[in-house]
Amino acid sequence: MSGTEQAHPDELDPEVTVLATGDGAADGAADLARDDVAGEGIDEAARDRALRAGLTEYELEDEDLALLDGDAEDTDDEGAGAPLPVLAVVGRPNVGKSTLVNRILGRREAVVEDKPGVTRDRVSYPAEWAGRRFMVVDTGGWEVDVAGIEARVAEQAEVAISLADAVLFVVDATVGPTSTDERVVKLLRRSGKPVVLCANKVDGPRVEADATELWSLGLGEPHPVSALHGRGTGDLLDAAMAALPTVSAHGAALPHGGPRRVALVGRPNVGKSSLLNKVLGAQRVVVDDVAGTTRDPVDELVELKGRQWVFVDTAGIRRRVHQTSGADFYASLRTQAAIEKAEVAVVLVDASVTMTEQDTRVISQVVEAGRALVIAYNKWDLMDEDRRPFLEREIEQDLVQVQWAPRVNVSAKTGWHMDRLVPALERSLESWETRISTGRLNAFLGELVAAHPHPLRGGKQPRILFATQVAARPPRFVVFASGFLEAGYRRYIERRLRETFGFEGTPIEISVRVREKRRR
């Protein structure tokens, strides 16, 4: 290919930024790289030194030098730690538990709406106060003598108490102690857990007198707070920290190398909760034919093929966030947060019906979040033979940008082909964590650019000076170049990276730093 020809435009189009070769000393480095690819066996350290020598002719920033010296931090890797203490927030419905949880976290994390029964499952969040890290568990409202979904919500609250190191009992100070509150007190006393009493909705001095009525519950001093406005929450958290041990007797640390976090995502009613229940072998989350049953992300430890995983069931991502309201609106935001906290996402698609814009947008959210990806075509048992060719055509047209993602056909209802899910997850995670040495990466680029150089731009040809992988999870590459690289050429390089090194099931992030020669 000549330097004036367009190189491989538009084979793929993931949204990434990418690469080109060096002049001067960098040309010699490119020759070394090509020799190595050809089998000459050039020492990797010598190749790196030659490439770095070429960069001395260019203006580099302090950040560039830190990156080249290997000082850039890979923030995705976290070491193991002791289990964090667990603080469960419990109380009857609509006393402000989720609002208080959001206040403790300092951000809107738990779904909140001005009506009872919004929270349904127990949901855990990492939190910090006064330099101490802990887990706070939001629960559904605890009620007595209820049936159906309300009874299951109450059961989950009781489970949260049994697994906590301390309990934050929330009571509505404007209402005072109720018979339900007194029943909760009996449950808390039986548990033997330390209890901190929170008198919520104390929005001003006038209501503080009402909070004193809560001494009658026999749980000690009620702490007047306004979860909505933040009033008094500091004193409440100080009391909670005094009640919490430094190391949990119930919590579990999830170190790097431990259970992997898997987010189950997709549009509403594609079978996410059914899939979680099937892998668990129990009805952990509520399943209903009405779309939108799940609101808060639900974590659950699962053992599959002798290995532990943390599966996270999420709310369905709807057509447009602005078309939702109330709890459903915030549930969509929590789903995005769950994707970002996961390591790999399983996007469920209903194979029995036509793929929608929602399906492709959910996949785009996972890719943009930089998470490993597996696409699961669920409800395969409901798909007739006439549907199969249409599905293949939809995959070719709508998923052309993620052809690199492994696909599995499953039925969450019957369990068909569920054994294929774990191998797909493992392949995607392995690619997600892959690192390529600097010498091998530059040898690859030297060969690639020698065979297909970047087209001329304004009479000049951009050159790749040096490239390095700065992080994994997902693989992130930084390329130093003498000029801007066209999108078509960047896509070509990404495709060749995947062909050469695999990267099945992971997005690739490649950024270009254009640097000019030093003025003499």
ABEGO torsion letter per residue (X at the ends): XBAABBBGBGABBBBBBBBBBBBEAAAAAAAAAAAAAAGAGBBAAAAAAAAAAAAAABBBBAAAAAAAAGABBBAABBBBBBBBBBBBBBEBBGAGAAAAAAAAAGBBABBBBBBBGABABBBBBBBBBGGBBBBBBBBBBBBBGBBEAAAAAAAAAAAAAAABABBBBBBBAAAEBBAAAAAAAAAAAAAGBBBBBBBBGBABAAAAAAAAAAAAAGAEBBBBBBAAAGBGAAAAAAAAAAABBABBAABBBBBBGBBBBBBBBEBBGAGAAAAAAAAAGBBABBBBABBGABABBBBBBBBBGGBBBBBBBBBBBBABAAABBEAAAAAAAAAAAAAAABABBBBBBBAABBBBAAAAAAAAAAAAAGBBBBBBBBGAAABBAAAAAAAAAAAAAAAAAAAABBBBBBBAAAGBGAAAAAAAAAAAAAAAABBBBAAAAAAAAAAAAAABBBBBBGGBBBBBABBBBABBOBBBBBBBBABBBBAAAAAAAAAAAAAAAGGBGBBBBBBBBBBBBBBX
